[in-house]
Amino acid sequence: MNAERTGKKQVLLRPISTILIKFLKIMLKNQYILSFQLVDDHRTGKIIINLCGRINKCGCISPRYSLSYKNLTKYFTKFIPSRTYGYVILTTSKGIVDHRKAMRNRISGKLLGFFY
């Protein structure tokens, strides 16, 4: 997020994890980043992210609150400013999904992070 504010086009992240990769795939699918590339340095690995200037705020949610389907909208209003844009990421039994897919499939899980 800080790199986008200063006008940078690329960001290098390390160390990487599978949760981070799935989080970035959701951001890529919703066109908040242009692309990302995994770089294997035989240690922990690195990710190069190409930014498009669309991210206003991005963060993780700690602790990872457990949610039921009934409480989903209560927590989404805490983290995203509007219903029309922004995403909250959940880890569920169906994998890591955004809140809109969780609402469609009527599944619950634990909160991971958000971006808008």
Backbone torsions as a table, in degrees:
resi	resn	phi	psi	omega
1	MET	NA	-42.0	179.7
2	ASN	-65.5	-34.0	179.5
3	ALA	-66.5	-35.7	177.9
4	GLU	-68.0	-36.6	179.3
5	ARG	-65.4	-34.3	179.7
6	THR	-85.5	-3.6	175.3
7	GLY	91.9	14.7	179.5
8	LYS	-74.4	151.3	-179.5
9	LYS	-101.2	-20.8	-179.2
10	GLN	-134.2	151.2	178.3
11	VAL	-135.4	141.8	176.4
12	LEU	-108.5	123.3	178.8
13	LEU	-114.3	140.0	172.3
14	ARG	-157.8	150.8	-10.7
15	PRO	-75.3	166.3	-176.7
16	ILE	-108.8	161.5	175.6
17	SER	-144.5	167.4	-179.7
18	THR	-69.1	-32.5	177.5
19	ILE	-65.7	-41.0	178.0
20	LEU	-63.3	-40.3	179.4
21	ILE	-65.1	-42.4	179.0
22	LYS	-68.6	-35.4	175.5
23	PHE	-62.2	-44.4	178.8
24	LEU	-66.8	-33.0	176.9
25	LYS	-64.7	-37.4	177.0
26	ILE	-68.5	-40.0	176.7
27	MET	-64.0	-38.1	178.4
28	LEU	-67.7	-41.2	179.9
29	LYS	-63.6	-34.3	179.9
30	ASN	-94.5	11.1	173.0
31	GLN	62.9	36.4	173.1
32	TYR	-90.1	-20.1	171.8
33	ILE	-131.0	156.7	-179.3
34	LEU	-79.5	-48.3	-180.0
35	SER	-165.5	167.7	171.3
36	PHE	-145.4	152.7	-175.4
37	GLN	-134.4	131.8	177.2
38	LEU	-85.2	133.1	177.4
39	VAL	-118.2	119.1	-179.4
40	ASP	-93.0	114.0	179.2
41	ASP	-108.9	18.0	179.5
42	HIS	62.4	21.3	174.1
43	ARG	-126.1	-113.1	179.4
44	THR	-94.4	-13.6	179.6
45	GLY	90.2	162.9	179.3
46	LYS	-138.6	158.2	174.8
47	ILE	-128.1	131.5	172.8
48	ILE	-105.1	121.3	-177.1
49	ILE	-110.0	129.8	173.3
50	ASN	-95.2	118.7	-174.6
51	LEU	-91.0	154.7	177.4
52	CYS	-118.1	-1.3	176.6
53	GLY	86.0	20.7	-175.6
54	ARG	-104.1	-13.4	-176.0
55	ILE	-82.1	124.3	174.3
56	ASN	-95.2	-42.1	179.0
57	LYS	-152.5	142.2	-179.6
58	CYS	-145.3	137.5	-179.5
59	GLY	-165.5	168.7	176.2
60	CYS	-103.0	158.2	-179.1
61	ILE	-111.9	118.3	-178.5
62	SER	-131.5	128.3	2.8
63	PRO	-75.2	164.0	-179.8
64	ARG	-79.1	95.9	-177.4
65	TYR	-66.4	136.8	173.3
66	SER	-85.0	131.9	-176.8
67	LEU	-123.1	145.1	168.2
68	SER	-96.4	168.3	-178.0
69	TYR	-61.6	-33.4	-178.1
70	LYS	-68.4	-29.7	-175.9
71	ASN	-94.6	4.8	-175.5
72	LEU	-60.5	-49.3	-175.5
73	THR	-67.4	-29.7	178.5
74	LYS	-61.7	-42.8	-178.5
75	TYR	-79.8	-29.4	-179.5
76	PHE	-66.9	-35.6	179.5
77	THR	-68.7	-20.1	176.8
78	LYS	-73.9	-32.4	-170.0
79	PHE	-105.5	-26.9	178.9
80	ILE	-115.0	143.1	-172.4
81	PRO	-75.4	-23.9	-175.5
82	SER	-147.4	157.7	177.0
83	ARG	-75.7	-19.8	-174.2
84	THR	-81.3	-26.2	177.1
85	TYR	-141.5	158.9	-177.9
86	GLY	99.6	151.9	-176.7
87	TYR	-137.5	144.0	171.1
88	VAL	-113.5	131.6	-176.3
89	ILE	-100.5	133.7	-179.7
90	LEU	-121.6	148.9	168.0
91	THR	-103.4	124.9	-174.4
92	THR	-127.9	-178.4	174.8
93	SER	-71.2	-18.3	177.6
94	LYS	-92.4	4.7	-178.6
95	GLY	110.7	-167.8	179.4
96	ILE	-89.9	119.9	-175.2
97	VAL	-134.9	163.5	173.6
98	ASP	-86.0	169.7	-173.0
99	HIS	-68.7	-27.9	-179.7
100	ARG	-68.7	-40.3	177.3
101	LYS	-68.5	-36.5	178.0
102	ALA	-64.8	-38.7	178.7
103	MET	-68.3	-40.6	178.8
104	ARG	-62.7	-42.8	-177.4
105	ASN	-88.2	-2.3	179.1
106	ARG	55.7	49.7	177.8
107	ILE	-118.4	156.0	179.5
108	SER	-123.3	173.0	-179.3
109	GLY	-179.4	-148.7	179.7
110	LYS	-114.3	145.0	-179.6
111	LEU	-76.4	135.1	176.2
112	LEU	-107.1	-53.1	-175.4
113	GLY	-169.0	-174.0	-178.7
114	PHE	-150.1	160.1	169.9
115	PHE	-156.6	148.6	174.9
116	TYR	-155.6	NA	NA
